[in-house]
């Protein structure tokens, strides 16, 4: 049995033959899936910490916890769909993340704009400009969603090209 028969090349710089081809965008997309799942967990824990169970009636508590659980499960499914879409080269499984990230992008831009308007109002009135942290925070979130959208869309296009899927619209339009 030769060294190359077990799936390894003679050069150590090359990947084994049995390893799926990975790209720069592939690794970034897997990292984004992990970040999205981590953000999902942190947001759920913070939402639980902020809610005061004793200040609200039981029905409101049940509705809040139920909505929080549904949100957590939905975002977890989106993160898992992105992970399996990247891992198994299925571009259709990346679409839920692209839709979710687009919605988050729009809300982050809107919140940053509202914080900026409030900041300018406080600055012209001579009050404390504490809204600066909101502008910075939502601007960072906006940039994060914009970059992740670009990376995942690029990975999806690369997978489509590798799988031989044709675009409906030519590139030059």
trRosetta pair geometry for C-beta under 8 A, 3 or more apart (Angstrom, degrees):
i j d omega theta_ij theta_ji phi_ij phi_ji
1 5 5.2 -120 -167 66 80 142
1 6 7.0 64 162 -47 119 96
2 5 4.7 109 59 -13 77 104
3 6 6.9 -63 -170 27 36 102
3 8 6.2 -66 162 77 83 107
3 10 6.7 89 98 -95 129 72
4 8 6.6 -116 -113 77 41 59
4 9 6.6 32 -118 -121 92 36
4 10 6.5 -34 -71 -48 105 82
7 16 4.8 44 136 -179 98 107
7 17 4.6 -130 -157 47 72 95
7 18 4.4 -11 -157 -15 144 106
8 16 5.1 -47 -95 -113 61 92
8 17 7.4 -124 -64 1 17 86
9 14 4.2 -7 52 78 149 131
9 15 7.9 64 8 72 119 29
9 16 7.2 -165 -3 -112 78 40
9 17 7.0 120 -48 -45 85 86
11 14 4.9 77 80 3 102 103
15 19 4.6 -98 164 67 118 135
15 21 7.6 156 60 -108 149 54
15 22 7.8 134 -79 22 163 94
16 19 4.9 99 63 -9 83 104
19 22 7.6 -52 151 -12 106 100
20 89 7.7 -148 -169 -37 136 119
22 26 4.5 -139 -158 84 74 145
22 27 6.2 69 169 -48 120 89
23 26 4.5 108 48 -3 70 105
23 27 7.4 -142 90 -1 41 83
23 155 7.7 172 73 -118 118 83
23 158 6.4 -98 51 157 161 159
24 27 6.4 -60 -158 35 29 104
24 28 6.5 23 151 -13 64 112
25 28 5.5 -58 -145 42 35 112
25 29 6.0 38 156 -24 69 107
25 151 6.1 177 -143 -168 83 75
25 154 5.0 -131 -124 108 142 106
25 155 4.1 -173 145 -80 114 83
25 158 5.8 138 63 9 146 150
26 29 5.9 -56 -148 33 25 110
26 30 6.7 23 154 -15 61 105
26 86 6.2 142 -150 -174 68 104
26 155 6.2 134 -79 -132 46 116
26 158 7.9 -103 -54 91 84 142
27 30 5.9 -54 -151 35 33 110
27 31 6.5 34 151 -18 64 106
28 31 5.5 -56 -151 37 34 114
28 32 6.4 37 150 -22 66 104
28 151 4.8 -106 126 -166 128 135
28 155 7.3 -158 71 -56 95 126
29 32 5.5 -48 -147 33 35 114
29 33 6.6 41 151 -22 63 99
29 82 7.0 -144 173 172 94 100
29 86 4.4 177 114 -106 124 141
29 94 7.7 -40 -160 -118 134 124
29 151 6.1 -172 -74 138 71 101
29 152 5.4 111 -120 -104 100 68
29 155 4.3 -9 -52 -29 143 171
30 33 5.6 -47 -152 30 35 114
30 34 6.8 35 150 -15 63 103
30 83 6.8 70 -131 -128 70 72
30 86 5.5 -159 -67 112 74 149
30 87 7.3 85 -98 -65 108 83
31 34 5.7 -55 -154 37 35 112
31 35 6.4 36 149 -19 67 105
32 35 5.5 -51 -144 38 35 113
32 36 6.1 37 155 -22 67 105
32 82 7.1 -91 101 156 98 144
32 97 7.9 98 127 179 118 145
32 148 4.9 137 -138 -140 130 106
32 151 6.2 163 -43 89 145 132
32 152 6.2 -115 88 -61 160 104
33 36 5.8 -52 -145 35 29 112
33 37 6.5 27 155 -16 62 106
33 79 5.4 121 -166 -167 75 76
33 80 7.9 103 -168 -83 118 19
33 82 4.4 -172 -100 103 103 112
33 83 4.2 137 174 -71 156 79
33 86 6.7 -133 -30 16 137 137
33 97 7.7 -72 -96 -98 78 152
34 37 5.9 -56 -147 38 30 108
34 38 6.2 30 154 -18 65 108
34 83 8.0 88 -52 -91 63 112
35 38 5.6 -58 -146 39 31 111
35 39 6.1 31 156 -19 67 106
35 148 7.7 -131 78 -99 135 136
36 39 5.8 -51 -144 37 29 111
36 40 6.4 38 150 -25 61 105
36 75 7.3 -149 160 179 94 96
36 78 7.1 -98 150 107 137 101
36 79 4.7 -176 100 -101 109 102
36 82 6.8 61 45 41 151 153
36 97 7.0 -69 -96 -133 173 112
36 148 7.8 127 -62 -167 107 155
37 40 5.4 -50 -151 31 33 119
37 41 6.7 32 152 -18 64 101
37 75 7.8 153 -111 138 48 93
37 76 6.7 64 -127 -121 89 64
37 79 4.0 125 -69 179 87 162
37 80 7.9 81 -87 -50 121 64
38 41 5.8 -52 -151 34 34 109
38 42 6.3 30 153 -14 67 107
39 42 5.7 -55 -143 41 33 110
39 43 6.0 33 157 -20 67 108
40 43 6.0 -56 -144 37 24 109
40 44 6.4 23 157 -17 60 109
40 72 6.4 118 169 -139 102 64
40 75 4.1 176 -120 123 125 131
40 76 6.1 163 142 -66 158 65
40 79 6.4 -106 -10 -30 146 139
41 44 5.9 -59 -150 37 29 110
41 45 6.4 25 156 -16 65 108
41 72 8.0 69 -95 -140 46 105
42 45 5.9 -56 -147 38 30 109
42 46 6.2 28 156 -16 65 108
43 46 5.8 -55 -144 40 30 110
43 47 6.2 32 155 -21 64 107
43 75 8.0 23 60 56 132 175
44 47 5.7 -53 -145 36 30 112
44 48 6.5 31 154 -18 63 104
44 68 6.2 118 -141 179 85 100
44 71 7.3 174 -93 95 95 104
44 72 4.7 47 -95 -91 142 115
45 48 5.7 -54 -151 36 32 111
45 49 6.3 30 151 -19 65 108
46 49 5.5 -55 -145 37 34 112
46 50 6.2 32 158 -21 67 107
47 50 6.0 -53 -142 34 30 109
47 51 6.5 29 160 -22 62 108
47 68 5.5 179 115 -122 136 121
48 51 6.2 -58 -148 31 29 109
48 68 6.8 117 -67 177 80 160
51 56 7.8 -48 -175 11 92 138
51 61 7.7 127 159 -125 127 74
51 64 5.7 145 -134 153 149 148
52 55 4.1 36 107 14 121 117
52 56 6.8 129 88 -8 75 94
53 56 6.8 -84 -156 45 29 94
53 61 5.4 57 -140 -118 80 130
56 60 4.1 -102 168 87 120 131
56 61 5.5 149 93 -54 113 81
56 64 7.5 64 98 -11 162 140
57 60 5.1 94 60 9 75 103
57 61 7.2 -138 102 -5 39 90
58 61 5.5 -55 -149 37 35 114
58 62 6.3 36 154 -20 68 104
59 62 5.7 -51 -147 36 32 111
59 63 6.3 32 153 -17 64 106
60 63 5.7 -54 -145 39 32 110
60 64 6.1 33 155 -20 65 107
61 64 5.7 -55 -145 37 29 111
61 65 6.2 22 160 -12 65 109
62 65 6.0 -57 -142 42 27 105
62 66 5.9 29 158 -19 64 112
63 66 5.7 -56 -142 40 27 113
63 67 6.2 27 158 -17 64 108
64 67 5.9 -57 -147 38 26 108
64 68 6.2 26 154 -18 63 109
65 68 5.5 -54 -144 39 31 114
65 69 6.2 34 155 -21 65 106
66 69 5.7 -54 -146 36 29 111
66 70 6.4 29 154 -17 64 105
67 70 5.7 -52 -145 37 32 111
67 71 6.2 33 154 -19 65 106
68 71 5.7 -53 -146 37 30 112
68 72 6.3 32 154 -20 64 106
69 72 5.7 -52 -146 36 31 112
69 73 6.3 28 156 -16 64 107
70 73 5.9 -57 -146 39 30 108
70 74 6.2 30 156 -19 65 108
71 74 5.8 -55 -144 37 28 110
71 75 6.3 21 161 -11 64 109
72 75 6.2 -61 -145 42 26 104
72 76 6.1 28 155 -21 63 110
73 76 5.6 -55 -145 37 29 114
73 77 6.4 31 156 -20 64 104
74 77 5.8 -55 -151 35 29 110
74 78 6.5 30 151 -19 63 105
75 78 5.4 -49 -146 35 36 115
75 79 6.4 37 153 -18 66 103
75 100 7.4 136 -116 -158 74 151
76 79 5.7 -53 -148 37 32 110
76 80 6.2 30 154 -16 66 107
77 80 5.7 -54 -143 41 32 110
77 81 6.1 36 155 -23 65 104
77 96 7.5 -56 119 140 88 162
78 81 5.7 -51 -146 34 29 112
78 82 6.6 30 153 -17 62 103
78 96 4.7 -138 -125 131 83 116
78 97 5.5 133 173 -81 96 66
78 100 5.2 36 -157 -18 156 158
79 82 5.8 -53 -151 36 32 111
79 83 6.4 33 151 -20 65 106
79 97 7.5 91 -91 -93 37 110
80 83 5.4 -52 -145 37 35 114
80 84 6.1 24 160 -9 68 107
81 84 6.1 -58 -141 45 28 102
81 85 5.9 34 156 -25 63 111
81 93 4.6 -153 -179 -175 81 87
81 94 7.4 180 133 -80 90 25
81 96 5.0 47 83 43 153 130
81 97 6.7 -168 87 -32 101 93
82 85 5.6 -56 -142 37 27 115
82 86 6.4 22 160 -14 64 106
82 93 7.0 -180 -84 135 23 88
82 94 5.8 69 -121 -120 68 64
82 96 7.4 -117 -50 72 82 91
82 97 4.1 55 -76 -46 120 146
82 152 6.9 -52 -143 -130 116 132
83 86 6.2 -62 -152 38 25 103
83 87 5.9 16 157 -13 65 117
84 87 5.5 -56 -132 45 33 110
84 88 5.5 -2 176 11 70 115
84 90 6.9 -7 129 41 81 124
84 93 5.6 -85 90 165 89 159
85 88 6.9 -65 -124 53 16 84
85 89 7.9 -23 173 163 48 2
85 90 4.8 -101 -131 75 63 83
85 91 6.7 83 -172 -115 110 14
85 92 7.2 -147 -121 70 115 43
85 93 3.0 -164 -77 86 102 104
85 94 4.2 -177 135 -50 154 74
85 97 7.8 -139 37 7 145 123
85 156 7.8 -10 152 -98 126 90
86 89 7.8 19 -176 -72 24 38
86 94 7.0 87 -54 -83 74 110
86 155 6.3 -8 -114 154 98 145
88 93 7.6 52 61 23 106 152
89 159 5.1 179 -157 -144 74 114
89 162 7.0 -80 -157 88 126 130
89 163 6.8 152 155 -62 111 113
90 93 4.4 56 100 4 111 113
90 94 7.6 167 100 -16 65 83
90 159 7.5 -40 29 160 7 147
91 94 5.7 -52 -161 25 47 116
91 95 7.7 67 146 -40 66 88
91 156 4.5 101 -143 -157 98 83
91 157 8.0 97 -126 -57 134 23
91 159 4.7 174 -65 90 97 121
91 160 5.1 22 -52 -61 163 86
91 163 7.3 -130 -10 20 114 143
91 165 7.1 -94 29 18 147 158
92 95 5.8 -27 -166 -5 47 119
93 96 7.5 -35 -175 17 46 101
94 97 5.7 -57 -169 40 57 112
94 98 6.2 58 139 -25 81 106
94 152 5.7 178 -171 175 119 105
94 155 7.1 -174 -117 92 158 104
94 156 4.6 -146 79 -86 152 115
94 159 7.9 140 -9 36 141 145
95 98 5.5 -55 -146 36 38 113
95 99 6.3 36 158 -18 70 103
95 156 7.9 103 -63 -126 63 150
96 99 5.8 -55 -148 37 33 109
96 100 6.1 29 156 -16 67 110
97 100 5.6 -58 -142 42 32 110
97 101 5.8 29 160 -18 68 110
97 152 5.9 -112 108 -170 126 163
98 101 5.9 -53 -139 40 26 108
98 102 6.3 31 157 -23 61 107
98 149 6.6 93 -137 -137 72 82
98 152 6.1 -158 -77 108 85 126
98 153 6.4 93 -114 -75 123 86
98 156 7.4 -26 -54 -23 135 157
99 102 5.8 -56 -151 33 28 113
99 103 6.6 27 153 -16 63 104
100 103 5.8 -55 -152 36 32 110
100 104 6.4 30 152 -15 66 107
101 104 5.5 -52 -144 41 35 112
101 105 6.1 44 152 -27 65 104
101 145 5.2 169 -172 -157 85 91
101 148 5.7 -133 -139 98 144 112
101 149 5.0 179 124 -77 132 89
101 152 7.2 138 10 35 159 144
102 105 5.4 -49 -147 31 31 117
102 106 6.6 31 154 -19 63 102
102 145 7.9 152 -86 167 21 118
102 149 6.6 93 -72 -111 69 134
103 106 5.9 -53 -151 33 32 110
103 107 6.5 25 154 -12 65 107
104 107 5.9 -58 -146 42 32 107
104 108 6.0 34 156 -22 67 109
104 141 7.5 -110 161 166 101 107
104 145 5.0 -164 102 -109 103 142
105 108 5.8 -56 -145 36 26 111
105 109 6.4 26 156 -17 62 107
105 142 6.4 85 -150 -141 66 64
105 145 3.9 -164 -81 122 81 135
105 146 6.1 108 -128 -65 122 65
105 149 6.5 -8 -56 -36 145 141
106 109 5.9 -56 -150 36 29 110
106 110 6.4 28 153 -17 64 108
107 110 5.6 -54 -145 39 33 112
107 111 6.1 31 157 -17 67 107
108 111 5.9 -54 -142 39 29 108
108 112 6.2 30 156 -19 64 107
108 138 5.2 173 -167 -168 72 82
108 141 4.2 -144 -133 109 133 109
108 142 4.2 -177 124 -73 119 71
108 145 5.9 162 19 10 148 138
109 112 5.8 -55 -146 38 29 111
109 113 6.3 31 154 -21 63 107
109 138 7.8 163 -81 156 15 108
109 142 5.2 97 -72 -116 68 126
110 113 5.6 -55 -148 35 30 112
110 114 6.4 28 155 -17 65 105
111 114 5.7 -52 -145 37 33 110
111 115 6.3 32 155 -16 65 106
111 134 7.3 -115 156 175 94 101
111 138 4.4 -149 100 -125 102 147
111 141 8.0 6 67 66 127 137
112 115 5.8 -55 -146 40 30 110
112 116 6.2 34 152 -23 64 107
112 134 7.6 177 -115 140 48 77
112 135 5.8 83 -155 -142 76 55
112 138 3.6 -163 -70 109 81 117
112 139 5.0 110 -130 -63 139 66
112 141 7.8 -166 -53 56 113 98
112 142 5.8 -45 -17 -30 148 135
113 116 5.6 -54 -148 35 30 114
113 117 6.5 32 154 -19 64 103
114 117 5.7 -50 -147 35 33 111
114 118 6.3 31 153 -15 64 107
115 118 5.6 -55 -146 41 33 112
115 119 6.1 38 152 -24 66 106
115 131 4.9 -179 -169 179 81 103
115 134 3.5 -152 -132 115 142 116
115 135 4.5 -163 114 -65 117 66
115 138 6.0 150 15 21 140 136
116 119 5.5 -50 -144 35 30 114
116 120 6.4 30 156 -17 64 104
116 131 7.8 -175 -76 135 19 120
116 135 5.1 94 -74 -111 73 118
117 120 5.9 -55 -149 37 29 109
117 121 6.4 32 151 -20 63 107
118 121 5.5 -53 -148 36 32 114
118 122 6.4 29 155 -16 65 105
118 131 4.6 -178 101 -113 106 165
118 134 7.6 9 65 69 128 145
119 122 5.9 -57 -148 39 30 107
119 123 6.2 30 154 -21 65 108
119 129 5.7 59 -154 -158 83 93
119 131 3.9 -141 -73 88 81 116
119 132 5.8 104 -126 -69 133 58
119 134 7.6 -163 -52 60 110 104
119 135 5.7 -27 -24 -36 151 133
120 123 5.6 -53 -143 36 32 112
120 124 6.3 24 160 -13 66 106
121 124 6.2 -59 -146 40 26 103
121 125 6.2 17 157 -11 63 114
122 125 5.8 -62 -141 45 30 107
122 127 4.4 -85 -158 72 84 104
122 128 6.5 -47 178 77 130 42
122 129 5.2 157 105 -99 121 61
122 130 7.7 -82 152 27 172 65
122 131 6.2 147 15 11 140 118
123 126 7.8 41 177 -69 28 25
123 127 7.9 -82 -59 53 21 68
123 129 5.4 35 -75 -91 84 122
129 132 5.3 54 139 -31 97 108
130 133 6.6 -28 174 16 63 107
131 134 4.9 -45 -163 35 65 119
131 135 6.3 69 140 -23 79 97
132 135 5.6 -52 -150 35 36 112
132 136 6.3 33 153 -16 67 106
133 136 5.7 -54 -144 40 32 109
133 137 6.0 33 157 -20 66 110
134 137 5.7 -55 -139 39 28 111
134 138 6.1 14 167 -6 65 110
135 138 6.5 -62 -141 45 22 99
135 139 6.0 24 158 -21 61 114
136 139 5.8 -60 -145 38 25 112
136 140 6.4 27 157 -20 63 105
137 140 5.9 -56 -152 33 28 109
137 141 6.5 25 151 -15 63 106
138 141 5.3 -48 -145 38 39 115
138 142 6.2 47 151 -25 66 101
139 142 5.4 -48 -147 32 33 116
139 143 6.5 32 154 -16 64 103
140 143 5.8 -54 -149 37 32 109
140 144 6.3 37 150 -22 64 106
141 144 5.5 -52 -146 35 33 115
141 145 6.4 27 158 -15 67 104
142 145 6.1 -57 -148 38 28 104
142 146 6.2 28 153 -20 63 110
143 146 5.6 -56 -145 38 31 114
143 147 6.2 29 158 -17 66 107
144 147 6.1 -59 -148 37 26 106
144 148 6.3 18 159 -12 64 110
145 148 5.9 -57 -141 42 31 107
145 149 6.1 37 157 -24 65 106
146 149 5.9 -54 -149 33 26 113
146 150 6.6 27 153 -18 61 106
147 150 5.7 -56 -153 35 32 113
147 151 6.4 28 154 -17 67 107
148 151 5.7 -53 -143 38 35 109
148 152 6.1 26 162 -12 69 109
149 152 6.3 -60 -141 42 25 102
149 153 5.9 22 162 -16 64 114
150 153 6.1 -61 -143 40 23 108
150 154 6.2 25 157 -22 62 111
151 154 5.7 -58 -150 35 27 113
151 155 6.5 26 154 -17 64 106
152 155 5.6 -52 -147 37 34 112
152 156 6.3 37 153 -21 66 104
153 156 5.6 -51 -146 36 32 113
153 157 6.4 34 154 -18 64 104
154 157 5.8 -54 -149 37 30 110
154 158 6.4 31 152 -20 64 106
155 158 5.6 -54 -147 36 32 113
155 159 6.4 32 154 -18 65 104
156 159 5.8 -54 -148 36 31 110
156 160 6.4 34 152 -20 64 105
157 160 5.6 -52 -147 36 32 114
157 161 6.3 33 154 -19 65 105
158 161 5.7 -54 -149 36 31 111
158 162 6.4 29 153 -17 64 106
159 162 5.6 -55 -145 39 33 110
159 163 6.1 23 158 -11 67 111
160 163 5.9 -63 -143 44 27 104
160 165 4.1 -73 -164 59 85 121
160 167 7.7 81 137 -68 140 74
161 164 7.8 45 180 -68 28 23
161 165 7.4 -73 -62 52 26 78
167 170 7.0 130 92 -98 119 22
167 171 6.9 99 55 -58 158 71
169 173 5.4 -95 171 56 106 135
170 173 5.4 101 69 -10 82 102
